[in-house]
Amino acid sequence: MNRHSFRWTGIAFGALFLSIAANWAVWEGDLLTGREMSYVISGILIVLGLLGVIATFRRPAPQSPTAETDSQVGTASTTEEIPEEEVTS
């Protein structure tokens, strides 16, 4: 299984759509007042900011080639041992 890079555009548009849908549902259903809504939005932005800071300091996984990958590419890495007699001459 290949590891792909994170797609920021997908998460950004998903969050935008979710926020618009949630805003519509809250105002239609009269679930929160304007002041309560400001607290909720502020809390969500703080959590997203903390997740961004954590993602910034997280190290990416090392890309180690595997034997399967090498054989697919056709660059199988083999090490040949040289006998000691040939090395010392």
C-alpha positions, 0 to 999 in steps of 0.5 A: 500500500502506497502512502500518499501526501495529505491533500489540503484542498480536499480538507479545506473544501470539506470543512467549508461545506460542513461549516455552511451546512452546520451554520444553516442547520443551527440558524434554521433549528434555532439551536444556538444564540449568536453569542453561543455560536461565536464561542463554538466557532472560536473553539473550533478555530482554536482546535484546528490551529492546534492540529495545524501546529501538531501537523507542522512538528510531526515528522514524515515517515521515512521512505524506505525502499522495499524488495517489492518496489525494487523488483517492480522498477527493475533496479534490484539492489544486490551486494556482491561480496569480494573474496579477501584474496582479491581485496588484499592484492 
